[in-house]
Amino acid sequence: MNVYSDSSHSALKYLKDTEVNISNFSDDLMTIADSFNLELSFPTHNVPTRYSDLDSRSNLVIDLIFL
């Protein structure tokens, strides 16, 4: 799953607000990650991980990382 959020973290806020609806998915995601020996990681620097080609669009930052 790849979710990019804008500078206002709209994607994360939406996911948090709909947490009740996706709680089973979150559990499944953690189970799948664990089965591949992946661990949840947190960025040490909040820098863009995707740069937009258009000046009218924001650069984006990955908010959820498994290593």
Backbone as CSV, one residue per row, in Angstrom:
resi,resn,N_x,N_y,N_z,CA_x,CA_y,CA_z,C_x,C_y,C_z
1,MET,0.856,-1.168,0.000,0.000,0.000,0.000,0.897,1.224,0.000
2,ASN,0.567,2.180,-0.800,1.352,3.386,-0.913,0.415,4.576,-0.753
3,VAL,0.560,5.315,0.328,-0.297,6.469,0.587,0.578,7.697,0.728
4,TYR,0.390,8.649,-0.165,1.102,9.918,-0.068,0.154,10.948,0.536
5,SER,0.691,11.789,1.370,-0.100,12.814,2.022,0.431,14.188,1.623
6,ASP,-0.428,15.171,1.668,-0.001,16.532,1.363,0.624,17.178,2.598
7,SER,1.005,18.427,2.488,1.679,19.111,3.600,0.787,19.263,4.829
8,SER,-0.527,19.111,4.656,-1.460,19.175,5.782,-1.736,17.799,6.373
9,HIS,-1.065,16.759,5.861,-1.236,15.378,6.318,-2.682,14.902,6.172
10,SER,-3.336,15.325,5.095,-4.747,14.999,4.875,-5.007,13.499,4.831
11,ALA,-4.123,12.741,4.203,-4.327,11.293,4.108,-4.290,10.651,5.485
12,LEU,-3.320,11.050,6.299,-3.238,10.476,7.644,-4.441,10.864,8.495
13,LYS,-4.875,12.112,8.375,-6.049,12.554,9.134,-7.285,11.772,8.706
14,TYR,-7.426,11.549,7.411,-8.572,10.772,6.919,-8.511,9.347,7.462
15,LEU,-7.333,8.719,7.382,-7.201,7.356,7.888,-7.480,7.294,9.387
16,LYS,-7.009,8.288,10.129,-7.260,8.309,11.571,-8.749,8.475,11.854
17,ASP,-9.425,9.354,11.100,-10.850,9.587,11.301,-11.687,8.360,10.942
18,THR,-11.195,7.527,10.034,-11.946,6.342,9.620,-11.353,5.075,10.215
19,GLU,-10.624,5.233,11.298,-9.929,4.123,11.941,-10.859,2.956,12.264
20,VAL,-12.074,3.253,12.663,-13.023,2.190,13.007,-13.262,1.295,11.798
21,ASN,-13.334,1.886,10.616,-13.604,1.124,9.407,-12.403,0.347,8.892
22,ILE,-11.204,0.772,9.245,-10.029,0.107,8.708,-9.225,-0.637,9.767
23,SER,-9.751,-0.794,10.964,-8.963,-1.433,12.021,-8.572,-2.855,11.645
24,ASN,-9.453,-3.607,11.011,-9.100,-4.966,10.592,-8.009,-4.935,9.537
25,PHE,-8.085,-3.982,8.626,-7.057,-3.839,7.602,-5.713,-3.537,8.251
26,SER,-5.712,-2.668,9.259,-4.461,-2.333,9.950,-3.854,-3.567,10.583
27,ASP,-4.691,-4.390,11.216,-4.199,-5.632,11.820,-3.632,-6.557,10.751
28,ASP,-4.339,-6.677,9.616,-3.869,-7.524,8.516,-2.545,-7.013,7.971
29,LEU,-2.419,-5.710,7.834,-1.188,-5.113,7.319,-0.014,-5.440,8.240
30,MET,-0.220,-5.327,9.537,0.845,-5.634,10.490,1.196,-7.125,10.450
31,THR,0.193,-7.990,10.299,0.430,-9.432,10.210,1.241,-9.772,8.963
32,ILE,0.870,-9.164,7.841,1.598,-9.401,6.591,3.036,-8.905,6.710
33,ALA,3.202,-7.706,7.242,4.553,-7.154,7.413,5.390,-8.060,8.302
34,ASP,4.796,-8.537,9.380,5.497,-9.416,10.303,5.896,-10.727,9.621
35,SER,5.034,-11.236,8.743,5.340,-12.498,8.056,6.551,-12.370,7.135
36,PHE,6.866,-11.145,6.710,8.053,-10.895,5.894,9.213,-10.363,6.726
37,ASN,9.076,-10.467,8.057,10.088,-9.966,8.992,10.354,-8.475,8.802
38,LEU,9.301,-7.723,8.489,9.409,-6.279,8.349,8.984,-5.604,9.641
39,GLU,9.599,-4.496,9.931,9.246,-3.725,11.117,8.832,-2.332,10.702
40,LEU,7.902,-1.772,11.452,7.458,-0.406,11.216,8.603,0.544,11.536
41,SER,8.841,1.453,10.633,9.915,2.419,10.817,9.339,3.822,10.770
42,PHE,10.062,4.749,11.332,9.629,6.137,11.346,10.722,6.993,10.728
43,PRO,10.357,7.920,9.836,11.379,8.773,9.224,12.081,9.625,10.275
44,THR,13.373,9.805,10.091,14.124,10.650,11.023,14.091,12.110,10.596
45,HIS,13.823,12.347,9.308,13.728,13.707,8.784,12.473,13.795,7.929
46,ASN,11.695,14.822,8.127,10.456,15.003,7.363,10.775,15.767,6.076
47,VAL,11.332,15.046,5.105,11.683,15.654,3.817,10.875,14.965,2.721
48,PRO,10.622,15.643,1.629,9.847,15.029,0.547,10.514,13.760,0.024
49,THR,9.692,12.763,-0.263,10.167,11.519,-0.865,9.693,11.412,-2.305
50,ARG,8.818,12.307,-2.699,8.376,12.391,-4.092,8.270,13.863,-4.436
51,TYR,8.902,14.243,-5.516,8.899,15.633,-5.942,7.991,15.788,-7.146
52,SER,7.065,16.706,-7.067,6.105,16.944,-8.138,6.772,17.604,-9.332
53,ASP,6.300,17.227,-10.519,6.781,17.858,-11.748,6.067,19.182,-12.017
54,LEU,4.978,19.407,-11.297,4.174,20.607,-11.519,4.338,21.571,-10.351
55,ASP,4.558,22.834,-10.656,4.702,23.839,-9.597,3.427,23.999,-8.780
56,SER,2.285,23.674,-9.371,0.999,23.851,-8.682,0.703,22.731,-7.684
57,ARG,1.516,21.681,-7.666,1.284,20.553,-6.757,2.404,20.452,-5.740
58,SER,2.056,20.003,-4.555,3.031,19.897,-3.469,3.927,18.673,-3.637
59,ASN,5.116,18.758,-3.076,5.946,17.576,-2.934,5.325,16.733,-1.831
60,LEU,5.607,15.441,-1.822,4.945,14.533,-0.894,5.951,13.811,-0.014
61,VAL,5.458,13.335,1.135,6.299,12.633,2.098,5.649,11.304,2.435
62,ILE,6.462,10.220,2.452,5.967,8.907,2.879,5.743,8.957,4.382
63,ASP,4.572,8.518,4.822,4.236,8.561,6.237,4.266,7.185,6.923
64,LEU,4.306,6.121,6.134,4.290,4.771,6.699,5.357,3.957,5.992
65,ILE,6.308,3.444,6.760,7.451,2.726,6.181,7.663,1.425,6.943
66,PHE,7.849,0.356,6.186,8.253,-0.915,6.779,9.622,-1.277,6.237
67,LEU,10.516,-1.720,7.113,11.863,-2.154,6.705,12.061,-3.598,7.066
